[in-house]
Amino acid sequence: MKKTVDDENKTETNKRNKMFDQVERCKIDLQKDPTNPALHVRLGDLYLKWHLDIFNPGQYIDDAITEYQFAMESLLDSHEIFYKLGLAFYYKGDLDKAINYFTTALEKKNGYYDAYYMLAETFVKKAHFTDAIDAAETAVQCSRFCSSSAHYLLYKLYDALSFKNPRTKMKALYEKIISVLLIPFDKTAIKNILKHISNLRFLPLFLKGFYAIQLKNYGHAVETYKEAIEIAPGFAPLYCVLGDIYLSTGYFEDAITEYKMAIWLDPFNIAANRHLCRAYEEQGDYNHAIDIYNRLIAMAPNIPDLYSNLANIYYIKGEFDLAISNYQTAITLNPNPSWTSIIAQTMGFVYQENKSDPDAAISAYQTAYVLTPEDIDIYVNLGSAFYDKEDYDNALQIYRQALEFQPHNAKIHCNLGFLYWGKGDTEEAMKSYELAIKYNDQYDIAYNNLGVIYLDDLGRVKKSIELFRKAVETNPNYALAHFNLARAISIVGDKVEAAKLYQMAQDINKVTQEIDPKDIADKISELFES
């Protein structure tokens, strides 16, 4: 006969009633013999078991700790009582105290497998992965046959470390095979497997919520997964999916809460850690995002995009040296030429724009060039870096080389115009700007710069006004173009119009910050002083 949901509920109710009866009997026995350490340990065990029962909504971990501490007063030399206290603090989330108690248990009993194994699990929670490996390996040495759980933990650790490392990958596979072979001898491993198997009964609810997501019925999906979590609060994927829903709908605090719970249940969940970083970034909480990326890097130090993502956050925070350091690590790991080229170009931009180090920028751009010589943006950036270094000949050579690949590239012609202009070759500069406009009639910078040449170098005010107006039409938020148009308009005598344009430039510049605000203020003052 098939077991129904009601039958399962009755079974769980009977279990809870039985547990309650055991606790009450133990309390009665303690009233008769309040200093009996064995009774305190027994009651602590019951409270801990009750606390870990996923069908029990109560929190009994503090009660368990209290009972174990009563027992410890009489059992100061017992390795087992220190281990149990460590276990209780582990489940409470007080990891430092858990480590202290597990360590004391090991001092009381050398070669204590359970304490080494739980010490390894605790180090994993704290993202101390090297210490976790050491503790797990020692646990294996302490119990050759009953160590399936420790081998499986080593598999998870090595697997996380094995990105593009065949030797570590083989170690991970070895640990996984051994963990499977030793399952029959390890009660903890059997218990964990049964727990995972029991979670399969919640698959229908999981699929129901997934179907609601596909229909974009996020409210229904959230309620479905919350219902599933109430039934199976130890099933990490539920928290991940719920976090993804909150993240996609903008409820970042809720998403963070769910991802944290998923990570607590499964510290090796790379996706949950990554999505938690994204939620923090969306909030602008860059410090917490950095902490999580560092945790990920400790867990999986050979994944290059973790370093580039961390570098991006440091860049946003203005910590350019740390950004560069992480970009360099990402480049060293080098997963593929195209990706690495982009990172090298990004690092070059940081050197050029934020560190004012054109030599380092040139080196980074040249690294990108070696990887993807067909990428035209590299030529543009490299030419710009040579220009900043005032190495105009090399800049000119780079731009000309780029034009051999893309003779109709407006950006290269515009950069050439700026280069010729800087060298004092006004005629060639004008030709380059005109070609930039020919190949892109919406090129606001080319219109503006050509307008400045006509205004300041040639004194052709009307032509400059025509070009500045075109720049403003193509980009209404171009503060410098409004500023230059105001300069030209003031020359022809229309001070009112010029004032309006200066004011527009001032307002836009508050956002774009293209111009020194004092320059605009001075021009407005000059306008009405004359």
Summary of the structure (lengths in Angstrom):
residues: 530
radius of gyration: 33.7
end to end distance: 101.1
largest distance: 107.2
contacts: 1724
relative contact order: 0.03
helix: 81%
strand: 0%
